[in-house]
Amino acid sequence: MQIMQGAETFLLQGNNGKAVLLLHGYTGTTAEMRPLGEYLHQRGYTVLCPRLPGHGTSVEDLHKTEASQWVAAAKLAYAVLAKKYQKIYVAGLSMGALLAIVLAATEKVEKAAFLAAPIFVQDKRAPFLPILRYFIHYLPKHKRNYQAMDKYCLAYDKMPTQPLTSLFALIKACKKELVPKITVPCIIMQSKIEHTVAPKSAQYIYDHLATPKEQKRLLWLEKCGHILTLDCEHQLVFEQLADFFEQ
């Protein structure tokens, strides 16, 4: 199995005694979390970002995976950090935000950050995917130019439809069962103009968390697309996330 250069699991050893677990999105790679990881590492954190099953190799590998494998990988990465660190923070992007929700609801997490979490999706084809996946195995993806950050965009150029049934089951579990169980401090970040996740997702998470109001924050972004860690407002995302973790 050949892993794309730059898409490997990465671990950055910090010196403040705290650890952050970063989780990337569906069809994405660890590279899209690397700039955020390096920013947090500069603030003293140990940062671990695991390559999730089916990602960073070939789109055919991803076609064979399902959500339970991504959840297991996220929990394993948490367990690795928990052996050494008492304070573990988690931050996920897109599908990775769903995994962060799972961890915040089921593990001992200090604080959590959910970036562009897909509780509601924009794609009108979503209700038909259980049938469409038998006829359309891959859907093309629109490539966005991230300018100076473009070197970190190592995502697949198409999206397998086979795993989406399990992904939507994960979304349903997060929405109905897991978000209401979360009591730890949380920050939710969402672009108002992106085309993948419906912005109402962020408001839904904020409203349904069991976290006290004074310990949760909702940050709206006005200019960027779905990949908050690479797009034009990434510096604001990094600063707000780090400040929230440190408060």
Contacts in CASP RR format, 6 or more apart in sequence:
PFRMAT RR
TARGET T0000
AUTHOR 0000-0000-0000
METHOD contacts of the structure
MODEL  1
MQIMQGAETFLLQGNNGKAVLLLHGYTGTTAEMRPLGEYLHQRGYTVLCP
RLPGHGTSVEDLHKTEASQWVAAAKLAYAVLAKKYQKIYVAGLSMGALLA
IVLAATEKVEKAAFLAAPIFVQDKRAPFLPILRYFIHYLPKHKRNYQAMD
KYCLAYDKMPTQPLTSLFALIKACKKELVPKITVPCIIMQSKIEHTVAPK
SAQYIYDHLATPKEQKRLLWLEKCGHILTLDCEHQLVFEQLADFFEQ
1 57 0 8 1.000
1 61 0 8 1.000
2 57 0 8 1.000
2 58 0 8 1.000
3 51 0 8 1.000
3 56 0 8 1.000
3 57 0 8 1.000
4 29 0 8 1.000
4 56 0 8 1.000
4 57 0 8 1.000
4 154 0 8 1.000
6 29 0 8 1.000
6 30 0 8 1.000
6 31 0 8 1.000
6 34 0 8 1.000
6 154 0 8 1.000
7 29 0 8 1.000
7 30 0 8 1.000
7 31 0 8 1.000
7 51 0 8 1.000
7 55 0 8 1.000
7 56 0 8 1.000
7 57 0 8 1.000
7 154 0 8 1.000
8 30 0 8 1.000
8 51 0 8 1.000
9 30 0 8 1.000
9 48 0 8 1.000
9 49 0 8 1.000
9 50 0 8 1.000
9 51 0 8 1.000
10 30 0 8 1.000
10 34 0 8 1.000
10 47 0 8 1.000
10 48 0 8 1.000
10 49 0 8 1.000
11 46 0 8 1.000
11 47 0 8 1.000
11 48 0 8 1.000
11 49 0 8 1.000
12 37 0 8 1.000
12 38 0 8 1.000
12 41 0 8 1.000
12 45 0 8 1.000
12 46 0 8 1.000
12 47 0 8 1.000
12 48 0 8 1.000
13 46 0 8 1.000
14 41 0 8 1.000
14 44 0 8 1.000
14 45 0 8 1.000
14 46 0 8 1.000
14 47 0 8 1.000
15 44 0 8 1.000
16 43 0 8 1.000
16 44 0 8 1.000
16 45 0 8 1.000
17 46 0 8 1.000
17 85 0 8 1.000
17 87 0 8 1.000
18 44 0 8 1.000
18 45 0 8 1.000
18 46 0 8 1.000
18 85 0 8 1.000
18 87 0 8 1.000
18 88 0 8 1.000
18 89 0 8 1.000
18 110 0 8 1.000
18 245 0 8 1.000
19 45 0 8 1.000
19 46 0 8 1.000
19 47 0 8 1.000
19 48 0 8 1.000
19 81 0 8 1.000
19 84 0 8 1.000
19 85 0 8 1.000
19 87 0 8 1.000
19 88 0 8 1.000
19 89 0 8 1.000
20 37 0 8 1.000
20 40 0 8 1.000
20 45 0 8 1.000
20 46 0 8 1.000
20 47 0 8 1.000
20 48 0 8 1.000
20 88 0 8 1.000
20 89 0 8 1.000
20 90 0 8 1.000
20 91 0 8 1.000
20 245 0 8 1.000
21 48 0 8 1.000
21 49 0 8 1.000
21 74 0 8 1.000
21 77 0 8 1.000
21 78 0 8 1.000
21 81 0 8 1.000
21 88 0 8 1.000
21 89 0 8 1.000
21 90 0 8 1.000
21 91 0 8 1.000
21 100 0 8 1.000
21 103 0 8 1.000
22 30 0 8 1.000
22 33 0 8 1.000
22 36 0 8 1.000
22 37 0 8 1.000
22 47 0 8 1.000
22 48 0 8 1.000
22 49 0 8 1.000
22 90 0 8 1.000
22 91 0 8 1.000
22 92 0 8 1.000
23 33 0 8 1.000
23 49 0 8 1.000
23 50 0 8 1.000
23 52 0 8 1.000
23 74 0 8 1.000
23 90 0 8 1.000
23 91 0 8 1.000
23 92 0 8 1.000
23 93 0 8 1.000
23 96 0 8 1.000
23 97 0 8 1.000
23 99 0 8 1.000
23 100 0 8 1.000
24 30 0 8 1.000
24 32 0 8 1.000
24 33 0 8 1.000
24 49 0 8 1.000
24 51 0 8 1.000
24 52 0 8 1.000
24 55 0 8 1.000
24 92 0 8 1.000
24 93 0 8 1.000
24 94 0 8 1.000
24 95 0 8 1.000
24 96 0 8 1.000
25 32 0 8 1.000
25 52 0 8 1.000
25 55 0 8 1.000
25 92 0 8 1.000
25 93 0 8 1.000
25 94 0 8 1.000
25 95 0 8 1.000
25 96 0 8 1.000
26 94 0 8 1.000
26 95 0 8 1.000
26 96 0 8 1.000
26 159 0 8 1.000
26 163 0 8 1.000
26 167 0 8 1.000
27 55 0 8 1.000
27 59 0 8 1.000
27 62 0 8 1.000
27 141 0 8 1.000
27 155 0 8 1.000
27 156 0 8 1.000
27 158 0 8 1.000
27 159 0 8 1.000
27 160 0 8 1.000
28 55 0 8 1.000
28 56 0 8 1.000
28 154 0 8 1.000
28 155 0 8 1.000
28 156 0 8 1.000
29 51 0 8 1.000
29 55 0 8 1.000
29 56 0 8 1.000
29 154 0 8 1.000
29 155 0 8 1.000
30 49 0 8 1.000
30 50 0 8 1.000
30 51 0 8 1.000
31 152 0 8 1.000
31 153 0 8 1.000
31 154 0 8 1.000
32 93 0 8 1.000
32 152 0 8 1.000
32 153 0 8 1.000
32 154 0 8 1.000
32 155 0 8 1.000
32 227 0 8 1.000
32 229 0 8 1.000
32 230 0 8 1.000
33 49 0 8 1.000
33 92 0 8 1.000
33 93 0 8 1.000
33 229 0 8 1.000
34 49 0 8 1.000
34 152 0 8 1.000
35 149 0 8 1.000
35 152 0 8 1.000
35 229 0 8 1.000
35 230 0 8 1.000
35 234 0 8 1.000
35 238 0 8 1.000
36 91 0 8 1.000
36 229 0 8 1.000
36 234 0 8 1.000
36 237 0 8 1.000
36 238 0 8 1.000
36 241 0 8 1.000
37 47 0 8 1.000
37 49 0 8 1.000
38 47 0 8 1.000
39 238 0 8 1.000
39 242 0 8 1.000
40 47 0 8 1.000
40 238 0 8 1.000
40 241 0 8 1.000
40 242 0 8 1.000
40 245 0 8 1.000
41 47 0 8 1.000
43 242 0 8 1.000
43 246 0 8 1.000
45 89 0 8 1.000
45 245 0 8 1.000
46 81 0 8 1.000
46 85 0 8 1.000
48 77 0 8 1.000
48 80 0 8 1.000
48 81 0 8 1.000
50 73 0 8 1.000
50 74 0 8 1.000
50 76 0 8 1.000
50 77 0 8 1.000
52 69 0 8 1.000
52 70 0 8 1.000
52 73 0 8 1.000
52 74 0 8 1.000
52 96 0 8 1.000
53 61 0 8 1.000
53 65 0 8 1.000
53 69 0 8 1.000
53 70 0 8 1.000
53 73 0 8 1.000
54 61 0 8 1.000
54 62 0 8 1.000
54 64 0 8 1.000
54 65 0 8 1.000
54 69 0 8 1.000
55 61 0 8 1.000
55 62 0 8 1.000
56 154 0 8 1.000
56 156 0 8 1.000
59 138 0 8 1.000
59 156 0 8 1.000
59 157 0 8 1.000
59 158 0 8 1.000
59 160 0 8 1.000
62 156 0 8 1.000
62 160 0 8 1.000
62 163 0 8 1.000
63 137 0 8 1.000
63 138 0 8 1.000
63 160 0 8 1.000
63 162 0 8 1.000
63 163 0 8 1.000
64 162 0 8 1.000
65 163 0 8 1.000
66 163 0 8 1.000
66 166 0 8 1.000
67 163 0 8 1.000
67 166 0 8 1.000
67 167 0 8 1.000
67 169 0 8 1.000
67 170 0 8 1.000
68 166 0 8 1.000
70 95 0 8 1.000
70 96 0 8 1.000
70 99 0 8 1.000
71 99 0 8 1.000
71 102 0 8 1.000
71 170 0 8 1.000
74 96 0 8 1.000
74 99 0 8 1.000
74 100 0 8 1.000
74 102 0 8 1.000
74 103 0 8 1.000
75 102 0 8 1.000
75 103 0 8 1.000
75 106 0 8 1.000
75 107 0 8 1.000
78 88 0 8 1.000
78 90 0 8 1.000
78 103 0 8 1.000
78 107 0 8 1.000
81 88 0 8 1.000
82 88 0 8 1.000
82 107 0 8 1.000
82 108 0 8 1.000
87 110 0 8 1.000
88 107 0 8 1.000
88 108 0 8 1.000
88 109 0 8 1.000
88 110 0 8 1.000
89 109 0 8 1.000
89 110 0 8 1.000
89 111 0 8 1.000
89 112 0 8 1.000
89 113 0 8 1.000
89 245 0 8 1.000
90 100 0 8 1.000
90 103 0 8 1.000
90 104 0 8 1.000
90 109 0 8 1.000
90 111 0 8 1.000
90 112 0 8 1.000
90 113 0 8 1.000
91 100 0 8 1.000
91 112 0 8 1.000
91 113 0 8 1.000
91 114 0 8 1.000
91 115 0 8 1.000
91 241 0 8 1.000
92 99 0 8 1.000
92 100 0 8 1.000
92 113 0 8 1.000
92 114 0 8 1.000
92 115 0 8 1.000
92 117 0 8 1.000
93 115 0 8 1.000
93 116 0 8 1.000
93 227 0 8 1.000
93 228 0 8 1.000
93 229 0 8 1.000
94 115 0 8 1.000
94 116 0 8 1.000
94 117 0 8 1.000
94 118 0 8 1.000
94 196 0 8 1.000
94 197 0 8 1.000
94 226 0 8 1.000
94 227 0 8 1.000
95 118 0 8 1.000
95 167 0 8 1.000
95 170 0 8 1.000
97 114 0 8 1.000
97 115 0 8 1.000
97 116 0 8 1.000
97 117 0 8 1.000
97 118 0 8 1.000
98 117 0 8 1.000
98 118 0 8 1.000
98 170 0 8 1.000
98 171 0 8 1.000
98 174 0 8 1.000
100 112 0 8 1.000
100 113 0 8 1.000
100 114 0 8 1.000
100 117 0 8 1.000
101 112 0 8 1.000
101 114 0 8 1.000
101 117 0 8 1.000
101 174 0 8 1.000
101 178 0 8 1.000
101 179 0 8 1.000
101 182 0 8 1.000
101 205 0 8 1.000
102 170 0 8 1.000
102 174 0 8 1.000
102 178 0 8 1.000
103 109 0 8 1.000
103 112 0 8 1.000
104 112 0 8 1.000
104 178 0 8 1.000
104 182 0 8 1.000
104 184 0 8 1.000
104 186 0 8 1.000
105 177 0 8 1.000
105 178 0 8 1.000
105 179 0 8 1.000
105 181 0 8 1.000
105 182 0 8 1.000
106 178 0 8 1.000
106 181 0 8 1.000
109 184 0 8 1.000
110 184 0 8 1.000
110 185 0 8 1.000
110 245 0 8 1.000
111 184 0 8 1.000
111 185 0 8 1.000
111 186 0 8 1.000
111 187 0 8 1.000
111 244 0 8 1.000
111 245 0 8 1.000
112 182 0 8 1.000
112 184 0 8 1.000
112 185 0 8 1.000
112 186 0 8 1.000
112 187 0 8 1.000
113 186 0 8 1.000
113 187 0 8 1.000
113 188 0 8 1.000
113 189 0 8 1.000
113 241 0 8 1.000
113 244 0 8 1.000
113 245 0 8 1.000
114 186 0 8 1.000
114 187 0 8 1.000
114 188 0 8 1.000
114 189 0 8 1.000
114 202 0 8 1.000
114 205 0 8 1.000
115 189 0 8 1.000
115 190 0 8 1.000
115 228 0 8 1.000
115 229 0 8 1.000
115 237 0 8 1.000
116 189 0 8 1.000
116 190 0 8 1.000
116 191 0 8 1.000
116 194 0 8 1.000
116 196 0 8 1.000
116 197 0 8 1.000
116 201 0 8 1.000
116 226 0 8 1.000
116 227 0 8 1.000
116 228 0 8 1.000
117 174 0 8 1.000
117 188 0 8 1.000
117 190 0 8 1.000
117 197 0 8 1.000
117 201 0 8 1.000
117 202 0 8 1.000
117 205 0 8 1.000
118 171 0 8 1.000
118 196 0 8 1.000
118 197 0 8 1.000
118 201 0 8 1.000
119 171 0 8 1.000
119 174 0 8 1.000
119 175 0 8 1.000
119 179 0 8 1.000
119 197 0 8 1.000
119 198 0 8 1.000
119 200 0 8 1.000
119 201 0 8 1.000
119 204 0 8 1.000
119 205 0 8 1.000
120 197 0 8 1.000
120 198 0 8 1.000
120 200 0 8 1.000
120 201 0 8 1.000
120 204 0 8 1.000
121 171 0 8 1.000
121 196 0 8 1.000
121 197 0 8 1.000
121 198 0 8 1.000
122 194 0 8 1.000
122 195 0 8 1.000
122 196 0 8 1.000
122 197 0 8 1.000
122 198 0 8 1.000
123 196 0 8 1.000
125 132 0 8 1.000
126 168 0 8 1.000
129 161 0 8 1.000
129 164 0 8 1.000
129 165 0 8 1.000
129 168 0 8 1.000
130 165 0 8 1.000
132 161 0 8 1.000
133 161 0 8 1.000
133 162 0 8 1.000
133 164 0 8 1.000
133 165 0 8 1.000
136 161 0 8 1.000
137 160 0 8 1.000
137 161 0 8 1.000
137 162 0 8 1.000
138 158 0 8 1.000
138 159 0 8 1.000
138 160 0 8 1.000
138 161 0 8 1.000
139 158 0 8 1.000
139 159 0 8 1.000
139 161 0 8 1.000
140 157 0 8 1.000
140 158 0 8 1.000
140 159 0 8 1.000
141 155 0 8 1.000
141 156 0 8 1.000
141 157 0 8 1.000
141 158 0 8 1.000
141 159 0 8 1.000
142 195 0 8 1.000
143 157 0 8 1.000
144 153 0 8 1.000
144 225 0 8 1.000
144 227 0 8 1.000
144 231 0 8 1.000
146 152 0 8 1.000
146 153 0 8 1.000
146 227 0 8 1.000
146 230 0 8 1.000
146 231 0 8 1.000
147 232 0 8 1.000
149 230 0 8 1.000
149 231 0 8 1.000
149 234 0 8 1.000
150 230 0 8 1.000
152 230 0 8 1.000
153 227 0 8 1.000
153 230 0 8 1.000
175 204 0 8 1.000
179 204 0 8 1.000
179 205 0 8 1.000
179 208 0 8 1.000
179 209 0 8 1.000
180 208 0 8 1.000
180 209 0 8 1.000
180 210 0 8 1.000
181 210 0 8 1.000
182 209 0 8 1.000
182 210 0 8 1.000
182 211 0 8 1.000
183 209 0 8 1.000
183 210 0 8 1.000
183 211 0 8 1.000
184 211 0 8 1.000
184 215 0 8 1.000
185 211 0 8 1.000
185 215 0 8 1.000
185 216 0 8 1.000
185 244 0 8 1.000
186 205 0 8 1.000
186 209 0 8 1.000
186 211 0 8 1.000
186 215 0 8 1.000
186 216 0 8 1.000
186 217 0 8 1.000
187 216 0 8 1.000
187 217 0 8 1.000
187 218 0 8 1.000
187 219 0 8 1.000
187 240 0 8 1.000
187 241 0 8 1.000
187 244 0 8 1.000
188 202 0 8 1.000
188 205 0 8 1.000
188 206 0 8 1.000
188 216 0 8 1.000
188 217 0 8 1.000
188 218 0 8 1.000
188 219 0 8 1.000
189 202 0 8 1.000
189 219 0 8 1.000
189 221 0 8 1.000
189 228 0 8 1.000
189 237 0 8 1.000
189 240 0 8 1.000
189 241 0 8 1.000
190 197 0 8 1.000
190 199 0 8 1.000
190 201 0 8 1.000
190 202 0 8 1.000
190 218 0 8 1.000
190 219 0 8 1.000
190 220 0 8 1.000
190 221 0 8 1.000
191 199 0 8 1.000
191 220 0 8 1.000
191 221 0 8 1.000
191 222 0 8 1.000
191 223 0 8 1.000
191 224 0 8 1.000
191 225 0 8 1.000
191 226 0 8 1.000
191 228 0 8 1.000
191 231 0 8 1.000
191 233 0 8 1.000
192 199 0 8 1.000
192 220 0 8 1.000
192 221 0 8 1.000
192 222 0 8 1.000
193 222 0 8 1.000
193 223 0 8 1.000
193 224 0 8 1.000
193 225 0 8 1.000
194 224 0 8 1.000
194 225 0 8 1.000
194 226 0 8 1.000
195 225 0 8 1.000
195 226 0 8 1.000
196 226 0 8 1.000
197 226 0 8 1.000
199 220 0 8 1.000
202 218 0 8 1.000
202 220 0 8 1.000
203 218 0 8 1.000
206 216 0 8 1.000
206 218 0 8 1.000
209 216 0 8 1.000
217 244 0 8 1.000
219 237 0 8 1.000
219 240 0 8 1.000
221 228 0 8 1.000
221 233 0 8 1.000
221 236 0 8 1.000
221 237 0 8 1.000
222 233 0 8 1.000
223 231 0 8 1.000
223 232 0 8 1.000
223 233 0 8 1.000
224 231 0 8 1.000
224 232 0 8 1.000
224 233 0 8 1.000
224 234 0 8 1.000
225 231 0 8 1.000
228 234 0 8 1.000
228 237 0 8 1.000
229 237 0 8 1.000
229 238 0 8 1.000
END
